[in-house]
Amino acid sequence: MIYLLLTFSRWVGICAGILTTASLIPPLVKLIKEKNPEHVPLGMLVILLGGLCLWSYYGLLNKDWPILVTNCLSLAQNLAMLTLRFKYQNKN
């Protein structure tokens, strides 16, 4: 029974990580299509990047692969948004 609960809680964590990571896709796609960085607050990106770095490190320390993988994917998406924000800002 305890094994089933651990498995269930692991799946809850995986699903939460997937949904959180997927939530970053629409703003990234919008930024790529519109090439307008005004809707991407720099402060939010910087704070979020810091949090994602810490969550990734936490997942690494605890060998919690769902936390590590989903936060590394989110980190990559945010780095892409930050890069595109500066790239498109310089063109305007």
N, CA, C and O atoms as a MOPAC input file, in Angstrom:
PM7 MOZYME 1SCF
protein

 N      0.82300 1    -1.19400 1     0.00000 1
 C      0.00000 1     0.00000 1     0.00000 1
 C      0.87100 1     1.26300 1     0.00000 1
 O      0.59400 1     2.21200 1    -0.73300 1
 N      1.92400 1     1.26800 1     0.82700 1
 C      2.80500 1     2.43200 1     0.88500 1
 C      3.48000 1     2.63800 1    -0.46900 1
 O      3.65900 1     3.77600 1    -0.90300 1
 N      3.85700 1     1.54400 1    -1.14100 1
 C      4.47800 1     1.65600 1    -2.45500 1
 C      3.53200 1     2.32500 1    -3.44700 1
 O      3.95900 1     3.15700 1    -4.24800 1
 N      2.24800 1     1.96500 1    -3.39800 1
 C      1.27000 1     2.57300 1    -4.30100 1
 C      1.13600 1     4.06600 1    -4.03400 1
 O      1.00800 1     4.85100 1    -4.97300 1
 N      1.16400 1     4.47100 1    -2.75800 1
 C      1.07100 1     5.88700 1    -2.42200 1
 C      2.30200 1     6.64200 1    -2.91000 1
 O      2.18400 1     7.75700 1    -3.41700 1
 N      3.48600 1     6.04100 1    -2.76100 1
 C      4.69300 1     6.68300 1    -3.26200 1
 C      4.64500 1     6.80900 1    -4.78000 1
 O      5.04200 1     7.83000 1    -5.34000 1
 N      4.16300 1     5.78100 1    -5.42700 1
 C      4.04200 1     5.83400 1    -6.88100 1
 C      3.03500 1     6.90100 1    -7.28300 1
 O      3.27500 1     7.66600 1    -8.21700 1
 N      1.89300 1     6.95500 1    -6.57100 1
 C      0.87800 1     7.96300 1    -6.86600 1
 C      1.42700 1     9.36400 1    -6.64000 1
 O      1.21100 1    10.25100 1    -7.46600 1
 N      2.13100 1     9.57700 1    -5.53700 1
 C      2.67500 1    10.90800 1    -5.26100 1
 C      3.74100 1    11.27800 1    -6.29000 1
 O      3.87300 1    12.44700 1    -6.65000 1
 N      4.49100 1    10.30500 1    -6.75800 1
 C      5.49500 1    10.56000 1    -7.80500 1
 C      4.80300 1    11.02000 1    -9.08100 1
 O      5.26200 1    11.95200 1    -9.74100 1
 N      3.68000 1    10.35600 1    -9.43200 1
 C      2.94800 1    10.74400 1   -10.63800 1
 C      2.30400 1    12.11700 1   -10.49700 1
 O      2.22300 1    12.87300 1   -11.46500 1
 N      1.85100 1    12.43300 1    -9.30200 1
 C      1.30100 1    13.77600 1    -9.06500 1
 C      2.39000 1    14.81500 1    -9.30400 1
 O      2.13800 1    15.84400 1    -9.93100 1
 N      3.58900 1    14.55600 1    -8.81200 1
 C      4.71800 1    15.46200 1    -9.01500 1
 C      5.09200 1    15.60100 1   -10.48200 1
 O      5.38300 1    16.70300 1   -10.94800 1
 N      5.08600 1    14.50200 1   -11.20600 1
 C      5.40500 1    14.53500 1   -12.63100 1
 C      4.35600 1    15.34700 1   -13.39100 1
 O      4.70000 1    16.18200 1   -14.22800 1
 N      3.08200 1    15.10300 1   -13.09800 1
 C      2.00600 1    15.85300 1   -13.77100 1
 C      2.07800 1    17.33800 1   -13.43200 1
 O      1.88100 1    18.18000 1   -14.30900 1
 N      2.35500 1    17.66800 1   -12.18300 1
 C      2.47800 1    19.07600 1   -11.78700 1
 C      3.63500 1    19.73700 1   -12.52900 1
 O      3.51000 1    20.87100 1   -12.99200 1
 N      4.74200 1    19.04500 1   -12.64200 1
 C      5.89600 1    19.58800 1   -13.35800 1
 C      5.61800 1    19.78300 1   -14.83900 1
 O      6.03100 1    20.78400 1   -15.42400 1
 N      4.92400 1    18.83600 1   -15.44400 1
 C      4.59000 1    18.95400 1   -16.86500 1
 C      3.66900 1    20.14400 1   -17.10100 1
 O      3.88100 1    20.91800 1   -18.03500 1
 N      2.65000 1    20.29600 1   -16.26100 1
 C      1.71500 1    21.41600 1   -16.42200 1
 C      2.41100 1    22.75800 1   -16.20100 1
 O      2.16700 1    23.71600 1   -16.93500 1
 N      3.27400 1    22.82600 1   -15.19500 1
 C      4.00200 1    24.06200 1   -14.92800 1
 C      4.91800 1    24.41500 1   -16.09600 1
 O      4.98400 1    25.57000 1   -16.51800 1
 N      5.61600 1    23.42100 1   -16.60800 1
 C      6.50300 1    23.64900 1   -17.75200 1
 C      5.70500 1    24.05300 1   -18.98200 1
 O      6.10600 1    24.95500 1   -19.71800 1
 N      4.58200 1    23.39100 1   -19.20700 1
 C      3.74600 1    23.69100 1   -20.37900 1
 C      3.14600 1    25.09600 1   -20.30300 1
 O      2.84000 1    25.69000 1   -21.33600 1
 N      2.97800 1    25.62700 1   -19.10700 1
 C      2.38300 1    26.95900 1   -18.97100 1
 C      3.28100 1    28.04400 1   -19.56900 1
 O      2.81300 1    29.14000 1   -19.87500 1
 N      4.55000 1    27.74400 1   -19.73300 1
 C      5.48100 1    28.72100 1   -20.28800 1
 C      5.52000 1    28.71000 1   -21.81700 1
 O      6.09400 1    29.61000 1   -22.43100 1
 N      4.91900 1    27.70600 1   -22.42300 1
 C      4.96500 1    27.59700 1   -23.88100 1
 C      4.16200 1    28.70400 1   -24.57600 1
 O      4.69000 1    29.31100 1   -25.50900 1
 N      2.90600 1    29.00500 1   -24.17400 1
 C      2.16400 1    30.05700 1   -24.88400 1
 C      2.84900 1    31.42500 1   -24.90800 1
 O      2.89100 1    32.04400 1   -25.97200 1
 N      3.39500 1    31.93600 1   -23.78100 1
 C      4.07600 1    33.22500 1   -23.89400 1
 C      5.32800 1    33.17700 1   -24.77200 1
 O      5.65800 1    34.15500 1   -25.44300 1
 N      6.01900 1    32.04500 1   -24.76500 1
 C      7.20800 1    31.90400 1   -25.61100 1
 C      6.81000 1    31.90500 1   -27.08600 1
 O      7.45600 1    32.56400 1   -27.90100 1
 N      5.76200 1    31.17800 1   -27.42900 1
 C      5.28300 1    31.13900 1   -28.82100 1
 C      4.81400 1    32.52700 1   -29.24800 1
 O      5.09500 1    32.96500 1   -30.36400 1
 N      4.09400 1    33.22400 1   -28.35300 1
 C      3.61700 1    34.57200 1   -28.66900 1
 C      4.79400 1    35.51500 1   -28.91500 1
 O      4.75800 1    36.32900 1   -29.83800 1
 N      5.81800 1    35.40600 1   -28.10600 1
 C      7.00200 1    36.24800 1   -28.26500 1
 C      7.69000 1    35.96500 1   -29.59700 1
 O      8.13100 1    36.89500 1   -30.27400 1
 N      7.78400 1    34.70600 1   -29.97700 1
 C      8.42100 1    34.33900 1   -31.23700 1
 C      7.60400 1    34.85400 1   -32.42800 1
 O      8.16400 1    35.36900 1   -33.39600 1
 N      6.28400 1    34.71000 1   -32.35000 1
 C      5.43100 1    35.13200 1   -33.46800 1
 C      5.37600 1    36.65000 1   -33.61600 1
 O      5.52000 1    37.17800 1   -34.71800 1
 N      5.16500 1    37.35000 1   -32.49400 1
 C      4.95000 1    38.79500 1   -32.56500 1
 C      6.24000 1    39.60500 1   -32.51900 1
 O      6.27500 1    40.76100 1   -32.94200 1
 N      7.29400 1    38.98800 1   -32.00400 1
 C      8.58200 1    39.68000 1   -31.85700 1
 C      8.43500 1    41.00100 1   -31.09100 1
 O      9.11600 1    41.98600 1   -31.38000 1
 N      7.53800 1    40.99200 1   -30.12000 1
 C      7.25700 1    42.17200 1   -29.30400 1
 C      7.54100 1    41.83500 1   -27.83400 1
 O      6.73700 1    41.15500 1   -27.19600 1
 N      8.66600 1    42.29800 1   -27.29200 1
 C      9.04700 1    41.92300 1   -25.93200 1
 C      8.36400 1    42.73600 1   -24.82800 1
 O      8.63800 1    42.51800 1   -23.64800 1
 N      7.48500 1    43.66600 1   -25.19100 1
 C      6.86800 1    44.52300 1   -24.18100 1
 C      5.99600 1    43.75400 1   -23.19500 1
 O      5.78600 1    44.21400 1   -22.07300 1
 N      5.49000 1    42.59800 1   -23.59300 1
 C      4.60500 1    41.81300 1   -22.73600 1
 C      5.36400 1    40.82200 1   -21.85500 1
 O      4.75300 1    40.01600 1   -21.15200 1
 N      6.67600 1    40.88300 1   -21.89500 1
 C      7.51000 1    39.96900 1   -21.11000 1
 C      8.29000 1    40.79000 1   -20.08700 1
 O      9.33000 1    41.36300 1   -20.41300 1
 N      7.79200 1    40.84900 1   -18.84700 1
 C      8.47800 1    41.66300 1   -17.83900 1
 C      9.84900 1    41.08800 1   -17.46800 1
 O      9.96600 1    39.91000 1   -17.13000 1
 N     10.86500 1    41.91600 1   -17.53300 1
 C     12.23100 1    41.49000 1   -17.23400 1
 C     12.36900 1    41.02700 1   -15.78000 1
 O     13.00300 1    40.00900 1   -15.50600 1
 N     11.77900 1    41.77000 1   -14.86600 1
 C     11.86800 1    41.39700 1   -13.45000 1
 C     11.29200 1    40.02200 1   -13.18000 1
 O     11.86000 1    39.24200 1   -12.41600 1
 N     10.16300 1    39.72400 1   -13.80600 1
 C      9.54100 1    38.41400 1   -13.62600 1
 C     10.46600 1    37.30800 1   -14.12700 1
 O     10.62400 1    36.27800 1   -13.47200 1
 N     11.07400 1    37.52800 1   -15.28900 1
 C     11.96900 1    36.51100 1   -15.84900 1
 C     13.17500 1    36.26700 1   -14.95200 1
 O     13.56400 1    35.12100 1   -14.72700 1
 N     13.76100 1    37.32800 1   -14.44500 1
 C     14.95700 1    37.19200 1   -13.60600 1
 C     14.62000 1    36.45600 1   -12.30400 1
 O     15.35500 1    35.56200 1   -11.88600 1
 N     13.51800 1    36.83200 1   -11.67300 1
 C     13.11700 1    36.16600 1   -10.42700 1
 C     12.76500 1    34.70900 1   -10.69100 1
 O     13.14500 1    33.82600 1    -9.92100 1
 N     12.04000 1    34.45600 1   -11.77600 1
 C     11.67400 1    33.09000 1   -12.12300 1
 C     12.90800 1    32.24900 1   -12.43800 1
 O     12.98000 1    31.08400 1   -12.04800 1
 N     13.87000 1    32.82700 1   -13.13600 1
 C     15.11100 1    32.09700 1   -13.42800 1
 C     15.84100 1    31.71300 1   -12.14200 1
 O     16.35500 1    30.60100 1   -12.02200 1
 N     15.88200 1    32.62800 1   -11.19300 1
 C     16.51500 1    32.31700 1    -9.91000 1
 C     15.80600 1    31.17200 1    -9.19500 1
 O     16.45100 1    30.26400 1    -8.67100 1
 N     14.48500 1    31.22000 1    -9.17800 1
 C     13.71300 1    30.15100 1    -8.54600 1
 C     13.89800 1    28.81900 1    -9.24400 1
 O     14.03100 1    27.78400 1    -8.59000 1
 N     13.90700 1    28.83700 1   -10.56600 1
 C     14.08400 1    27.59600 1   -11.31700 1
 C     15.47300 1    26.99400 1   -11.11400 1
 O     15.62700 1    25.77400 1   -11.05400 1
 N     16.47700 1    27.85700 1   -11.01100 1
 C     17.83500 1    27.36300 1   -10.71700 1
 C     17.85800 1    26.67000 1    -9.35300 1
 O     18.43300 1    25.59200 1    -9.20400 1
 N     17.23200 1    27.29900 1    -8.36800 1
 C     17.20300 1    26.70200 1    -7.03000 1
 C     16.40300 1    25.40300 1    -7.00200 1
 O     16.81700 1    24.43700 1    -6.36100 1
 N     15.25600 1    25.36900 1    -7.69600 1
 C     14.46900 1    24.13300 1    -7.75400 1
 C     15.24700 1    23.02100 1    -8.44600 1
 O     15.19200 1    21.86600 1    -8.02400 1
 N     15.96300 1    23.36000 1    -9.49400 1
 C     16.76800 1    22.35300 1   -10.19700 1
 C     17.86200 1    21.81100 1    -9.28100 1
 O     18.10500 1    20.60500 1    -9.23400 1
 N     18.50700 1    22.69800 1    -8.56700 1
 C     19.55000 1    22.27300 1    -7.63200 1
 C     18.96100 1    21.41300 1    -6.51200 1
 O     19.56400 1    20.42100 1    -6.10200 1
 N     17.79100 1    21.79500 1    -6.02500 1
 C     17.08600 1    21.02200 1    -4.99800 1
 C     16.78400 1    19.61700 1    -5.51100 1
 O     16.99800 1    18.63500 1    -4.80000 1
 N     16.28700 1    19.51900 1    -6.74500 1
 C     16.00500 1    18.21200 1    -7.33100 1
 C     17.25900 1    17.37300 1    -7.48200 1
 O     17.22500 1    16.15700 1    -7.29100 1
 N     18.37600 1    18.02400 1    -7.82700 1
 C     19.64500 1    17.32100 1    -7.95400 1
 C     20.13200 1    16.81500 1    -6.59800 1
 O     20.56300 1    15.66800 1    -6.47500 1
 N     20.06200 1    17.67500 1    -5.58400 1
 C     20.50400 1    17.28400 1    -4.25000 1
 C     19.70100 1    16.10800 1    -3.69500 1
 O     20.25100 1    15.22600 1    -3.03600 1
 N     18.39500 1    16.10700 1    -3.97100 1
 C     17.51500 1    15.06400 1    -3.43400 1
 C     17.29500 1    13.90600 1    -4.40100 1
 O     16.52300 1    12.98700 1    -4.12800 1
 N     17.99000 1    13.96800 1    -5.54100 1
 C     17.83300 1    12.93900 1    -6.57500 1
 C     16.36000 1    12.74200 1    -6.92700 1
 O     15.88600 1    11.62100 1    -7.11700 1
 N     15.65700 1    13.86600 1    -7.00600 1
 C     14.24600 1    13.85200 1    -7.37400 1
 C     14.16500 1    14.23700 1    -8.84600 1
 O     14.10200 1    15.41800 1    -9.18800 1
 N     14.16800 1    13.23400 1    -9.70800 1
 C     14.28600 1    13.45300 1   -11.14300 1
 C     13.11100 1    14.21100 1   -11.74700 1
 O     13.33100 1    15.02300 1   -12.64600 1
 N     11.86400 1    13.98700 1   -11.29800 1
 C     10.78400 1    14.80300 1   -11.86800 1
 C     10.98100 1    16.30600 1   -11.61500 1
 O     10.74700 1    17.12400 1   -12.50400 1
 N     11.40600 1    16.65300 1   -10.41600 1
 C     11.65100 1    18.06800 1   -10.10200 1
 C     12.82100 1    18.58200 1   -10.93000 1
 O     12.74900 1    19.67200 1   -11.49700 1
 N     13.87700 1    17.81600 1   -11.00100 1
 C     15.06900 1    18.24800 1   -11.73900 1
 C     14.77500 1    18.44100 1   -13.22800 1
 O     15.10600 1    19.48100 1   -13.79800 1
 N     14.16400 1    17.45500 1   -13.84800 1
 C     13.93900 1    17.50500 1   -15.29400 1
 C     12.96000 1    18.61100 1   -15.66900 1
 O     13.23300 1    19.38900 1   -16.58200 1
 N     11.82100 1    18.69300 1   -14.97800 1
 C     10.83100 1    19.69800 1   -15.36000 1
 C     11.33800 1    21.11200 1   -15.11000 1
 O     11.04000 1    22.02100 1   -15.88500 1
 N     12.09000 1    21.30500 1   -14.05400 1
 C     12.61400 1    22.64500 1   -13.79300 1
 C     13.75200 1    23.00300 1   -14.74800 1
 O     13.91300 1    24.17200 1   -15.09700 1
 N     14.53100 1    22.03000 1   -15.17100 1
 C     15.55800 1    22.31200 1   -16.18400 1
 C     14.91300 1    22.68000 1   -17.51400 1
 O     15.40800 1    23.56300 1   -18.21600 1
 N     13.81200 1    22.01500 1   -17.87100 1
 C     13.09100 1    22.37800 1   -19.09800 1
 C     12.50700 1    23.78900 1   -18.99200 1
 O     12.57900 1    24.57400 1   -19.93700 1
 N     11.93500 1    24.09600 1   -17.84100 1
 C     11.39800 1    25.44800 1   -17.62300 1
 C     12.51600 1    26.48000 1   -17.66400 1
 O     12.33800 1    27.57600 1   -18.19500 1
 N     13.65300 1    26.13300 1   -17.11000 1
 C     14.80700 1    27.02700 1   -17.12600 1
 C     15.24200 1    27.31200 1   -18.56900 1
 O     15.54600 1    28.45400 1   -18.91400 1
 N     15.26800 1    26.28900 1   -19.39400 1
 C     15.63800 1    26.47200 1   -20.80200 1
 C     14.63400 1    27.37900 1   -21.51800 1
 O     15.02400 1    28.23900 1   -22.30800 1
 N     13.34600 1    27.18800 1   -21.24200 1
 C     12.32900 1    28.03300 1   -21.85900 1
 C     12.48200 1    29.48600 1   -21.42500 1
 O     12.34700 1    30.39800 1   -22.24000 1
 N     12.76100 1    29.69900 1   -20.15600 1
 C     12.91300 1    31.06900 1   -19.66000 1
 C     14.17800 1    31.72300 1   -20.19400 1
 O     14.18300 1    32.92100 1   -20.47800 1
 N     15.23800 1    30.96000 1   -20.33200 1
 C     16.44700 1    31.51300 1   -20.93300 1
 C     16.19600 1    31.90200 1   -22.38700 1
 O     16.70500 1    32.91500 1   -22.86600 1
 N     15.39600 1    31.07600 1   -23.08900 1
 C     15.03300 1    31.42100 1   -24.46900 1
 C     14.21000 1    32.70200 1   -24.49800 1
 O     14.43300 1    33.56400 1   -25.34800 1
 N     13.26100 1    32.83300 1   -23.57600 1
 C     12.44400 1    34.05300 1   -23.52000 1
 C     13.30500 1    35.27300 1   -23.21300 1
 O     13.11100 1    36.33000 1   -23.81300 1
 N     14.24300 1    35.14000 1   -22.29700 1
 C     15.11400 1    36.25000 1   -21.94300 1
 C     15.99200 1    36.64600 1   -23.13500 1
 O     16.15700 1    37.83000 1   -23.42500 1
 N     16.54600 1    35.65400 1   -23.81300 1
 C     17.37200 1    35.91700 1   -24.98500 1
 C     16.56900 1    36.60800 1   -26.07700 1
 O     17.02000 1    37.60000 1   -26.65000 1
 N     15.37700 1    36.08500 1   -26.36700 1
 C     14.53800 1    36.68400 1   -27.40800 1
 C     14.05700 1    38.07200 1   -27.00900 1
 O     13.90400 1    38.95200 1   -27.85600 1
 N     13.82000 1    38.26100 1   -25.71400 1
 C     13.38500 1    39.58200 1   -25.24700 1
 C     14.44300 1    40.63100 1   -25.57900 1
 O     14.12000 1    41.70500 1   -26.08600 1
 N     15.69800 1    40.32100 1   -25.29400 1
 C     16.77300 1    41.27300 1   -25.59900 1
 C     17.00900 1    41.39100 1   -27.10500 1
 O     17.28900 1    42.47900 1   -27.60600 1
 N     16.89800 1    40.29100 1   -27.81400 1
 C     17.10500 1    40.32800 1   -29.26800 1
 C     16.05500 1    41.20100 1   -29.94200 1
 O     16.39400 1    42.04200 1   -30.77500 1
 N     14.78500 1    41.01400 1   -29.59400 1
 C     13.70900 1    41.77800 1   -30.22500 1
 C     13.65900 1    43.21800 1   -29.70900 1
 O     13.21900 1    44.11700 1   -30.42600 1
 N     14.09900 1    43.43700 1   -28.49500 1
 C     14.11300 1    44.79400 1   -27.94500 1
 C     15.11300 1    45.66100 1   -28.69800 1
 O     14.86000 1    46.84200 1   -28.93600 1
 N     16.22900 1    45.08700 1   -29.06600 1
 C     17.26500 1    45.83400 1   -29.78900 1
 C     16.85200 1    46.17600 1   -31.21400 1
 O     17.36700 1    47.12600 1   -31.80300 1
 N     15.91200 1    45.39200 1   -31.77200 1
 C     15.45900 1    45.65900 1   -33.13800 1
 C     14.43000 1    46.78100 1   -33.19300 1
 O     14.23500 1    47.40100 1   -34.23800 1
 N     13.77100 1    47.04000 1   -32.06300 1
 C     12.72800 1    48.08200 1   -32.04500 1
 C     13.32800 1    49.46400 1   -31.87400 1
 O     12.59700 1    50.45400 1   -31.83700 1

